[in-house]
Amino acid sequence: MTALESPSTRAGIRSRGVVVLAAVAAAVALNLLVYTLGRIAGGEFAFTQGNSSAQVDAITVAGFSAVPLGLGLSIVALLVPRLPWIARAAIVVAPVLAIATIGIMTIPVDLDVISTIALAICHLTLAPISIAAIRRLRL
């Protein structure tokens, strides 16, 4: 512990880290469930990329859930103690990005209907998880 860190500061950093990790774990688990249900319902999760076929697999779903959410929440967790307005902005930006990426990443590719719906739901799950985590981070 440095001279500038108090025990409560270190505890605050740890608790914010727990919030970020819990949110990421929840998003990954929920989106893997959605992906699995989409597979059971007949979704192929295959699309054409260039001249070849590409596949959205469970690892891709987990990564596309964990990385953007983890990065965004980490930024909020680091900045919110010094810039409290970041939380208010993030509560708006996070769901907008979750919804916008459906139109940017999911709809433009030639997935079957079930796969498109499942992946769109995966994007949408990030909105309430983000909001809940950001609200917890600003406490």
JOFENTA-V481747 format. One record per pair of residues at least 12 apart in sequence whose ideal C-beta (glycine too) atoms are under 8 Angstrom apart, sorted by sequence separation. I is the first residue (numbers start at 1). GAP is how many residues later the second one is. D is the distance in Angstrom with one decimal. If there is no record, write none. Layout:
BEGIN
I/GAP/D + I/GAP/D
END
This chain:
BEGIN
45/12/7.3 + 106/13/4.7 + 107/13/7.7 + 76/14/4.9 + 106/14/5.4 + 102/17/7.9 + 106/17/6.6 + 72/18/7.0 + 102/18/4.8 + 105/18/7.8 + 35/21/8.0 + 102/21/4.8 + 36/22/7.9 + 72/22/6.3 + 101/22/5.5 + 102/22/7.5 + 35/23/6.0 + 99/24/7.0 + 72/25/7.9 + 98/25/5.2 + 99/25/7.1 + 32/26/6.0 + 35/26/4.6 + 98/26/6.3 + 98/28/4.3 + 99/28/6.9 + 32/29/6.2 + 68/29/7.7 + 98/29/4.5 + 31/30/5.3 + 32/30/6.2 + 31/31/7.2 + 95/31/8.0 + 94/32/7.3 + 95/32/3.8 + 98/32/6.9 + 94/33/6.7 + 28/34/4.9 + 31/34/4.4 + 95/35/6.6 + 94/36/3.6 + 95/36/6.6 + 28/37/5.0 + 94/37/6.7 + 27/38/4.6 + 28/38/5.3 + 27/39/6.9 + 91/39/7.9 + 90/40/7.5 + 91/40/5.7 + 94/40/6.7 + 24/41/7.6 + 24/42/5.0 + 27/42/5.3 + 91/43/5.2 + 90/44/5.0 + 91/44/7.2 + 24/45/5.5 + 23/46/6.4 + 24/46/4.7 + 87/47/5.4 + 87/48/7.6 + 24/49/7.3 + 20/50/6.3 + 23/50/5.8 + 87/50/6.4 + 87/51/3.8 + 20/53/4.4 + 19/54/7.3 + 20/54/5.7 + 84/54/6.6 + 56/55/7.7 + 20/57/5.6 + 65/57/6.7 + 69/57/5.8 + 73/57/7.2 + 80/57/5.4 + 19/58/7.0 + 61/58/7.8 + 64/58/7.6 + 68/58/7.7 + 72/58/7.1 + 76/58/5.8 + 80/58/5.5 + 56/59/7.1 + 17/60/7.0 + 49/60/7.9 + 65/60/7.9 + 69/60/7.0 + 73/60/5.4 + 77/60/5.3 + 16/61/4.0 + 48/61/7.7 + 61/61/6.2 + 65/61/6.9 + 69/61/6.6 + 73/61/7.2 + 76/61/5.5 + 47/62/4.2 + 48/62/5.5 + 47/63/5.1 + 56/63/6.8 + 16/64/7.8 + 47/64/5.2 + 73/64/7.0 + 46/65/7.4 + 45/66/6.8 + 46/66/7.9 + 44/67/7.8 + 43/68/7.9 + 44/68/5.5 + 12/69/7.1 + 43/69/6.1 + 46/69/7.7 + 42/70/7.9 + 44/70/8.0 + 45/70/4.6 + 43/71/3.7 + 44/71/6.1 + 42/72/5.5 + 43/72/3.9 + 41/73/5.1 + 45/73/7.7 + 45/74/7.7 + 43/75/5.4 + 38/76/5.7 + 38/77/6.1 + 41/77/7.6 + 38/79/7.4 + 38/80/3.0 + 37/81/7.0 + 38/81/7.6 + 35/83/6.2 + 34/84/5.5 + 35/84/8.0 + 34/87/5.1 + 35/87/6.8 + 34/88/5.3 + 31/91/4.4 + 34/91/6.9 + 31/94/5.9 + 30/95/5.1 + 27/98/6.4 + 27/99/5.9 + 30/99/7.5 + 27/102/5.0 + 26/103/5.7 + 23/106/5.4 + 23/107/7.3 + 23/109/7.2 + 23/110/3.8 + 22/111/7.6 + 20/113/6.9 + 19/114/5.5 + 19/117/4.9 + 20/117/7.8 + 19/118/5.6 + 16/121/5.7
END
